[in-house]
Amino acid sequence: MTEFSKNAQRLLQLFDQMRDRRLGTTFLRLSDLNLSFTHVRALRLLTTTNAMAMKDLAEQLHLTPPSVTALTRRLVQTGLIHREAHSEDSRVALVSLTSAGQDLLQDISHDQLGQMELLLRGLTPEEQELFLDLLERAVRAIRACPERSL
């Protein structure tokens, strides 16, 4: 195994350890509602608009329309989004965030911010700056790779 591969494995292990730490009340609530992180991604996308066509949501999530139908069905059942027909074209279904959905996203953001503060708390201000600079550089490198090569 190359040094590069060893470091990649180490990074995976660290991410797993961080993921195991996500036991805040909001993440337990997501589990109780049987919601995945794809559900949360959909909710976040809906914060950018009053209402979004299901087709557009599917494109932004890189999912098929039938998959988004199943995904949004669960969000409607839990009261996190509202689904209605377009006023001018009844073939188009629109989804929008409810106040309960907004509240859940706010709670998730609060929990995530707390987790990131815990992560950074173990570093000096200088180390935090270096860590964030290196992470930004790594994210730029990932974004520069064509999706097919990943």
PyMOL CGO cylinders between C-alpha atoms (Angstrom):
from pymol import cmd
from pymol.cgo import CYLINDER

trace = [
    CYLINDER, 0.00, 0.00, 0.00, 1.40, 3.40, -0.97, 0.3, 1, 1, 1, 1, 1, 1,
    CYLINDER, 1.40, 3.40, -0.97, 1.75, 6.27, 1.49, 0.3, 1, 1, 1, 1, 1, 1,
    CYLINDER, 1.75, 6.27, 1.49, -0.99, 8.06, -0.43, 0.3, 1, 1, 1, 1, 1, 1,
    CYLINDER, -0.99, 8.06, -0.43, -3.34, 5.07, 0.04, 0.3, 1, 1, 1, 1, 1, 1,
    CYLINDER, -3.34, 5.07, 0.04, -2.44, 4.81, 3.73, 0.3, 1, 1, 1, 1, 1, 1,
    CYLINDER, -2.44, 4.81, 3.73, -3.30, 8.48, 4.23, 0.3, 1, 1, 1, 1, 1, 1,
    CYLINDER, -3.30, 8.48, 4.23, -6.58, 8.04, 2.33, 0.3, 1, 1, 1, 1, 1, 1,
    CYLINDER, -6.58, 8.04, 2.33, -7.45, 5.10, 4.60, 0.3, 1, 1, 1, 1, 1, 1,
    CYLINDER, -7.45, 5.10, 4.60, -6.56, 7.16, 7.67, 0.3, 1, 1, 1, 1, 1, 1,
    CYLINDER, -6.56, 7.16, 7.67, -8.80, 9.97, 6.44, 0.3, 1, 1, 1, 1, 1, 1,
    CYLINDER, -8.80, 9.97, 6.44, -11.69, 7.53, 5.95, 0.3, 1, 1, 1, 1, 1, 1,
    CYLINDER, -11.69, 7.53, 5.95, -11.23, 6.26, 9.50, 0.3, 1, 1, 1, 1, 1, 1,
    CYLINDER, -11.23, 6.26, 9.50, -11.25, 9.82, 10.85, 0.3, 1, 1, 1, 1, 1, 1,
    CYLINDER, -11.25, 9.82, 10.85, -14.44, 10.62, 8.94, 0.3, 1, 1, 1, 1, 1, 1,
    CYLINDER, -14.44, 10.62, 8.94, -16.01, 7.44, 10.35, 0.3, 1, 1, 1, 1, 1, 1,
    CYLINDER, -16.01, 7.44, 10.35, -15.08, 8.52, 13.86, 0.3, 1, 1, 1, 1, 1, 1,
    CYLINDER, -15.08, 8.52, 13.86, -16.60, 11.95, 13.26, 0.3, 1, 1, 1, 1, 1, 1,
    CYLINDER, -16.60, 11.95, 13.26, -19.76, 10.39, 11.82, 0.3, 1, 1, 1, 1, 1, 1,
    CYLINDER, -19.76, 10.39, 11.82, -20.08, 8.14, 14.89, 0.3, 1, 1, 1, 1, 1, 1,
    CYLINDER, -20.08, 8.14, 14.89, -20.00, 11.28, 17.01, 0.3, 1, 1, 1, 1, 1, 1,
    CYLINDER, -20.00, 11.28, 17.01, -23.15, 12.67, 15.33, 0.3, 1, 1, 1, 1, 1, 1,
    CYLINDER, -23.15, 12.67, 15.33, -25.48, 11.66, 18.10, 0.3, 1, 1, 1, 1, 1, 1,
    CYLINDER, -25.48, 11.66, 18.10, -26.99, 15.07, 18.77, 0.3, 1, 1, 1, 1, 1, 1,
    CYLINDER, -26.99, 15.07, 18.77, -30.71, 15.27, 19.39, 0.3, 1, 1, 1, 1, 1, 1,
    CYLINDER, -30.71, 15.27, 19.39, -31.39, 16.52, 15.85, 0.3, 1, 1, 1, 1, 1, 1,
    CYLINDER, -31.39, 16.52, 15.85, -29.62, 13.57, 14.25, 0.3, 1, 1, 1, 1, 1, 1,
    CYLINDER, -29.62, 13.57, 14.25, -31.56, 11.20, 16.50, 0.3, 1, 1, 1, 1, 1, 1,
    CYLINDER, -31.56, 11.20, 16.50, -34.73, 12.98, 15.37, 0.3, 1, 1, 1, 1, 1, 1,
    CYLINDER, -34.73, 12.98, 15.37, -33.74, 12.39, 11.73, 0.3, 1, 1, 1, 1, 1, 1,
    CYLINDER, -33.74, 12.39, 11.73, -33.33, 8.72, 12.53, 0.3, 1, 1, 1, 1, 1, 1,
    CYLINDER, -33.33, 8.72, 12.53, -36.71, 8.60, 14.27, 0.3, 1, 1, 1, 1, 1, 1,
    CYLINDER, -36.71, 8.60, 14.27, -38.32, 10.20, 11.19, 0.3, 1, 1, 1, 1, 1, 1,
    CYLINDER, -38.32, 10.20, 11.19, -36.49, 7.67, 8.99, 0.3, 1, 1, 1, 1, 1, 1,
    CYLINDER, -36.49, 7.67, 8.99, -34.83, 10.47, 7.01, 0.3, 1, 1, 1, 1, 1, 1,
    CYLINDER, -34.83, 10.47, 7.01, -31.52, 10.19, 5.19, 0.3, 1, 1, 1, 1, 1, 1,
    CYLINDER, -31.52, 10.19, 5.19, -28.99, 12.85, 4.33, 0.3, 1, 1, 1, 1, 1, 1,
    CYLINDER, -28.99, 12.85, 4.33, -30.49, 12.94, 0.83, 0.3, 1, 1, 1, 1, 1, 1,
    CYLINDER, -30.49, 12.94, 0.83, -33.74, 14.05, 2.45, 0.3, 1, 1, 1, 1, 1, 1,
    CYLINDER, -33.74, 14.05, 2.45, -31.79, 16.81, 4.23, 0.3, 1, 1, 1, 1, 1, 1,
    CYLINDER, -31.79, 16.81, 4.23, -30.13, 17.83, 0.94, 0.3, 1, 1, 1, 1, 1, 1,
    CYLINDER, -30.13, 17.83, 0.94, -33.60, 18.15, -0.62, 0.3, 1, 1, 1, 1, 1, 1,
    CYLINDER, -33.60, 18.15, -0.62, -34.78, 20.30, 2.28, 0.3, 1, 1, 1, 1, 1, 1,
    CYLINDER, -34.78, 20.30, 2.28, -31.73, 22.54, 1.94, 0.3, 1, 1, 1, 1, 1, 1,
    CYLINDER, -31.73, 22.54, 1.94, -32.36, 23.00, -1.78, 0.3, 1, 1, 1, 1, 1, 1,
    CYLINDER, -32.36, 23.00, -1.78, -35.91, 24.08, -1.01, 0.3, 1, 1, 1, 1, 1, 1,
    CYLINDER, -35.91, 24.08, -1.01, -34.67, 26.93, 1.20, 0.3, 1, 1, 1, 1, 1, 1,
    CYLINDER, -34.67, 26.93, 1.20, -33.52, 28.77, -1.92, 0.3, 1, 1, 1, 1, 1, 1,
    CYLINDER, -33.52, 28.77, -1.92, -37.00, 29.21, -3.39, 0.3, 1, 1, 1, 1, 1, 1,
    CYLINDER, -37.00, 29.21, -3.39, -40.67, 29.51, -2.45, 0.3, 1, 1, 1, 1, 1, 1,
    CYLINDER, -40.67, 29.51, -2.45, -41.59, 26.44, -4.49, 0.3, 1, 1, 1, 1, 1, 1,
    CYLINDER, -41.59, 26.44, -4.49, -39.66, 24.13, -6.79, 0.3, 1, 1, 1, 1, 1, 1,
    CYLINDER, -39.66, 24.13, -6.79, -40.84, 21.82, -9.52, 0.3, 1, 1, 1, 1, 1, 1,
    CYLINDER, -40.84, 21.82, -9.52, -40.15, 18.16, -8.75, 0.3, 1, 1, 1, 1, 1, 1,
    CYLINDER, -40.15, 18.16, -8.75, -38.27, 17.88, -12.06, 0.3, 1, 1, 1, 1, 1, 1,
    CYLINDER, -38.27, 17.88, -12.06, -35.91, 20.69, -11.02, 0.3, 1, 1, 1, 1, 1, 1,
    CYLINDER, -35.91, 20.69, -11.02, -35.38, 19.12, -7.61, 0.3, 1, 1, 1, 1, 1, 1,
    CYLINDER, -35.38, 19.12, -7.61, -34.51, 15.82, -9.30, 0.3, 1, 1, 1, 1, 1, 1,
    CYLINDER, -34.51, 15.82, -9.30, -31.95, 17.56, -11.51, 0.3, 1, 1, 1, 1, 1, 1,
    CYLINDER, -31.95, 17.56, -11.51, -30.32, 19.36, -8.59, 0.3, 1, 1, 1, 1, 1, 1,
    CYLINDER, -30.32, 19.36, -8.59, -30.14, 16.17, -6.52, 0.3, 1, 1, 1, 1, 1, 1,
    CYLINDER, -30.14, 16.17, -6.52, -28.88, 14.18, -9.55, 0.3, 1, 1, 1, 1, 1, 1,
    CYLINDER, -28.88, 14.18, -9.55, -31.69, 11.68, -9.05, 0.3, 1, 1, 1, 1, 1, 1,
    CYLINDER, -31.69, 11.68, -9.05, -34.37, 10.28, -11.33, 0.3, 1, 1, 1, 1, 1, 1,
    CYLINDER, -34.37, 10.28, -11.33, -37.88, 11.77, -11.06, 0.3, 1, 1, 1, 1, 1, 1,
    CYLINDER, -37.88, 11.77, -11.06, -39.31, 8.50, -9.61, 0.3, 1, 1, 1, 1, 1, 1,
    CYLINDER, -39.31, 8.50, -9.61, -36.62, 8.54, -6.91, 0.3, 1, 1, 1, 1, 1, 1,
    CYLINDER, -36.62, 8.54, -6.91, -37.47, 12.13, -6.02, 0.3, 1, 1, 1, 1, 1, 1,
    CYLINDER, -37.47, 12.13, -6.02, -41.16, 11.23, -5.89, 0.3, 1, 1, 1, 1, 1, 1,
    CYLINDER, -41.16, 11.23, -5.89, -40.39, 8.58, -3.26, 0.3, 1, 1, 1, 1, 1, 1,
    CYLINDER, -40.39, 8.58, -3.26, -38.05, 10.94, -1.42, 0.3, 1, 1, 1, 1, 1, 1,
    CYLINDER, -38.05, 10.94, -1.42, -40.55, 13.78, -1.28, 0.3, 1, 1, 1, 1, 1, 1,
    CYLINDER, -40.55, 13.78, -1.28, -43.40, 11.44, -0.30, 0.3, 1, 1, 1, 1, 1, 1,
    CYLINDER, -43.40, 11.44, -0.30, -41.58, 10.79, 2.97, 0.3, 1, 1, 1, 1, 1, 1,
    CYLINDER, -41.58, 10.79, 2.97, -40.99, 14.52, 3.51, 0.3, 1, 1, 1, 1, 1, 1,
    CYLINDER, -40.99, 14.52, 3.51, -44.68, 15.26, 2.91, 0.3, 1, 1, 1, 1, 1, 1,
    CYLINDER, -44.68, 15.26, 2.91, -45.70, 12.47, 5.34, 0.3, 1, 1, 1, 1, 1, 1,
    CYLINDER, -45.70, 12.47, 5.34, -43.50, 13.97, 8.05, 0.3, 1, 1, 1, 1, 1, 1,
    CYLINDER, -43.50, 13.97, 8.05, -44.90, 17.47, 7.42, 0.3, 1, 1, 1, 1, 1, 1,
    CYLINDER, -44.90, 17.47, 7.42, -41.55, 18.94, 6.37, 0.3, 1, 1, 1, 1, 1, 1,
    CYLINDER, -41.55, 18.94, 6.37, -42.62, 19.91, 2.86, 0.3, 1, 1, 1, 1, 1, 1,
    CYLINDER, -42.62, 19.91, 2.86, -45.86, 20.69, 1.09, 0.3, 1, 1, 1, 1, 1, 1,
    CYLINDER, -45.86, 20.69, 1.09, -46.68, 19.35, -2.38, 0.3, 1, 1, 1, 1, 1, 1,
    CYLINDER, -46.68, 19.35, -2.38, -49.20, 20.91, -4.75, 0.3, 1, 1, 1, 1, 1, 1,
    CYLINDER, -49.20, 20.91, -4.75, -50.00, 21.09, -8.45, 0.3, 1, 1, 1, 1, 1, 1,
    CYLINDER, -50.00, 21.09, -8.45, -48.74, 24.07, -10.44, 0.3, 1, 1, 1, 1, 1, 1,
    CYLINDER, -48.74, 24.07, -10.44, -51.53, 26.63, -10.85, 0.3, 1, 1, 1, 1, 1, 1,
    CYLINDER, -51.53, 26.63, -10.85, -51.04, 26.85, -14.63, 0.3, 1, 1, 1, 1, 1, 1,
    CYLINDER, -51.04, 26.85, -14.63, -49.96, 23.30, -15.45, 0.3, 1, 1, 1, 1, 1, 1,
    CYLINDER, -49.96, 23.30, -15.45, -51.46, 20.51, -13.36, 0.3, 1, 1, 1, 1, 1, 1,
    CYLINDER, -51.46, 20.51, -13.36, -48.87, 18.05, -14.71, 0.3, 1, 1, 1, 1, 1, 1,
    CYLINDER, -48.87, 18.05, -14.71, -46.16, 19.91, -12.77, 0.3, 1, 1, 1, 1, 1, 1,
    CYLINDER, -46.16, 19.91, -12.77, -45.87, 19.15, -9.06, 0.3, 1, 1, 1, 1, 1, 1,
    CYLINDER, -45.87, 19.15, -9.06, -44.38, 21.86, -6.86, 0.3, 1, 1, 1, 1, 1, 1,
    CYLINDER, -44.38, 21.86, -6.86, -42.83, 21.28, -3.47, 0.3, 1, 1, 1, 1, 1, 1,
    CYLINDER, -42.83, 21.28, -3.47, -42.08, 23.84, -0.80, 0.3, 1, 1, 1, 1, 1, 1,
    CYLINDER, -42.08, 23.84, -0.80, -40.66, 23.85, 2.69, 0.3, 1, 1, 1, 1, 1, 1,
    CYLINDER, -40.66, 23.85, 2.69, -43.09, 24.04, 5.62, 0.3, 1, 1, 1, 1, 1, 1,
    CYLINDER, -43.09, 24.04, 5.62, -42.33, 25.86, 8.85, 0.3, 1, 1, 1, 1, 1, 1,
    CYLINDER, -42.33, 25.86, 8.85, -41.59, 22.45, 10.42, 0.3, 1, 1, 1, 1, 1, 1,
    CYLINDER, -41.59, 22.45, 10.42, -39.05, 21.81, 7.65, 0.3, 1, 1, 1, 1, 1, 1,
    CYLINDER, -39.05, 21.81, 7.65, -37.46, 25.20, 8.25, 0.3, 1, 1, 1, 1, 1, 1,
    CYLINDER, -37.46, 25.20, 8.25, -37.29, 24.50, 11.98, 0.3, 1, 1, 1, 1, 1, 1,
    CYLINDER, -37.29, 24.50, 11.98, -35.64, 21.12, 11.41, 0.3, 1, 1, 1, 1, 1, 1,
    CYLINDER, -35.64, 21.12, 11.41, -33.03, 22.64, 9.09, 0.3, 1, 1, 1, 1, 1, 1,
    CYLINDER, -33.03, 22.64, 9.09, -32.29, 25.32, 11.65, 0.3, 1, 1, 1, 1, 1, 1,
    CYLINDER, -32.29, 25.32, 11.65, -31.82, 22.64, 14.33, 0.3, 1, 1, 1, 1, 1, 1,
    CYLINDER, -31.82, 22.64, 14.33, -29.54, 20.63, 12.02, 0.3, 1, 1, 1, 1, 1, 1,
    CYLINDER, -29.54, 20.63, 12.02, -27.44, 23.69, 11.26, 0.3, 1, 1, 1, 1, 1, 1,
    CYLINDER, -27.44, 23.69, 11.26, -27.17, 24.47, 14.97, 0.3, 1, 1, 1, 1, 1, 1,
    CYLINDER, -27.17, 24.47, 14.97, -26.06, 20.90, 15.76, 0.3, 1, 1, 1, 1, 1, 1,
    CYLINDER, -26.06, 20.90, 15.76, -23.57, 20.85, 12.89, 0.3, 1, 1, 1, 1, 1, 1,
    CYLINDER, -23.57, 20.85, 12.89, -22.09, 24.19, 13.93, 0.3, 1, 1, 1, 1, 1, 1,
    CYLINDER, -22.09, 24.19, 13.93, -21.68, 22.84, 17.46, 0.3, 1, 1, 1, 1, 1, 1,
    CYLINDER, -21.68, 22.84, 17.46, -19.90, 19.74, 16.13, 0.3, 1, 1, 1, 1, 1, 1,
    CYLINDER, -19.90, 19.74, 16.13, -17.54, 21.88, 14.02, 0.3, 1, 1, 1, 1, 1, 1,
    CYLINDER, -17.54, 21.88, 14.02, -16.79, 24.07, 17.03, 0.3, 1, 1, 1, 1, 1, 1,
    CYLINDER, -16.79, 24.07, 17.03, -15.90, 20.93, 19.01, 0.3, 1, 1, 1, 1, 1, 1,
    CYLINDER, -15.90, 20.93, 19.01, -13.62, 19.83, 16.18, 0.3, 1, 1, 1, 1, 1, 1,
    CYLINDER, -13.62, 19.83, 16.18, -11.83, 23.18, 16.03, 0.3, 1, 1, 1, 1, 1, 1,
    CYLINDER, -11.83, 23.18, 16.03, -11.65, 23.57, 19.81, 0.3, 1, 1, 1, 1, 1, 1,
    CYLINDER, -11.65, 23.57, 19.81, -8.78, 21.07, 19.90, 0.3, 1, 1, 1, 1, 1, 1,
    CYLINDER, -8.78, 21.07, 19.90, -6.64, 23.33, 17.69, 0.3, 1, 1, 1, 1, 1, 1,
    CYLINDER, -6.64, 23.33, 17.69, -4.92, 26.65, 18.30, 0.3, 1, 1, 1, 1, 1, 1,
    CYLINDER, -4.92, 26.65, 18.30, -6.18, 29.61, 16.21, 0.3, 1, 1, 1, 1, 1, 1,
    CYLINDER, -6.18, 29.61, 16.21, -3.13, 29.23, 13.95, 0.3, 1, 1, 1, 1, 1, 1,
    CYLINDER, -3.13, 29.23, 13.95, -3.75, 25.49, 13.53, 0.3, 1, 1, 1, 1, 1, 1,
    CYLINDER, -3.75, 25.49, 13.53, -7.42, 26.17, 12.78, 0.3, 1, 1, 1, 1, 1, 1,
    CYLINDER, -7.42, 26.17, 12.78, -6.42, 28.58, 10.02, 0.3, 1, 1, 1, 1, 1, 1,
    CYLINDER, -6.42, 28.58, 10.02, -3.94, 26.09, 8.55, 0.3, 1, 1, 1, 1, 1, 1,
    CYLINDER, -3.94, 26.09, 8.55, -6.47, 23.23, 8.79, 0.3, 1, 1, 1, 1, 1, 1,
    CYLINDER, -6.47, 23.23, 8.79, -9.15, 25.27, 7.03, 0.3, 1, 1, 1, 1, 1, 1,
    CYLINDER, -9.15, 25.27, 7.03, -6.73, 26.47, 4.33, 0.3, 1, 1, 1, 1, 1, 1,
    CYLINDER, -6.73, 26.47, 4.33, -5.64, 22.88, 3.62, 0.3, 1, 1, 1, 1, 1, 1,
    CYLINDER, -5.64, 22.88, 3.62, -9.24, 21.65, 3.60, 0.3, 1, 1, 1, 1, 1, 1,
    CYLINDER, -9.24, 21.65, 3.60, -10.23, 24.39, 1.14, 0.3, 1, 1, 1, 1, 1, 1,
    CYLINDER, -10.23, 24.39, 1.14, -7.33, 23.38, -1.09, 0.3, 1, 1, 1, 1, 1, 1,
    CYLINDER, -7.33, 23.38, -1.09, -8.41, 19.73, -0.97, 0.3, 1, 1, 1, 1, 1, 1,
    CYLINDER, -8.41, 19.73, -0.97, -12.01, 20.67, -1.81, 0.3, 1, 1, 1, 1, 1, 1,
    CYLINDER, -12.01, 20.67, -1.81, -10.82, 22.73, -4.79, 0.3, 1, 1, 1, 1, 1, 1,
    CYLINDER, -10.82, 22.73, -4.79, -8.81, 19.73, -5.99, 0.3, 1, 1, 1, 1, 1, 1,
    CYLINDER, -8.81, 19.73, -5.99, -11.87, 17.47, -5.75, 0.3, 1, 1, 1, 1, 1, 1,
    CYLINDER, -11.87, 17.47, -5.75, -14.01, 19.97, -7.65, 0.3, 1, 1, 1, 1, 1, 1,
    CYLINDER, -14.01, 19.97, -7.65, -11.38, 20.23, -10.38, 0.3, 1, 1, 1, 1, 1, 1,
    CYLINDER, -11.38, 20.23, -10.38, -11.56, 16.46, -11.04, 0.3, 1, 1, 1, 1, 1, 1,
    CYLINDER, -11.56, 16.46, -11.04, -14.01, 15.28, -13.67, 0.3, 1, 1, 1, 1, 1, 1,
    CYLINDER, -14.01, 15.28, -13.67, -16.75, 13.20, -12.01, 0.3, 1, 1, 1, 1, 1, 1,
    CYLINDER, -16.75, 13.20, -12.01, -15.92, 10.17, -14.11, 0.3, 1, 1, 1, 1, 1, 1,
    CYLINDER, -15.92, 10.17, -14.11, -12.42, 9.95, -12.66, 0.3, 1, 1, 1, 1, 1, 1,
    CYLINDER, -12.42, 9.95, -12.66, -13.63, 9.65, -9.05, 0.3, 1, 1, 1, 1, 1, 1,
]
cmd.load_cgo(trace, "trace")
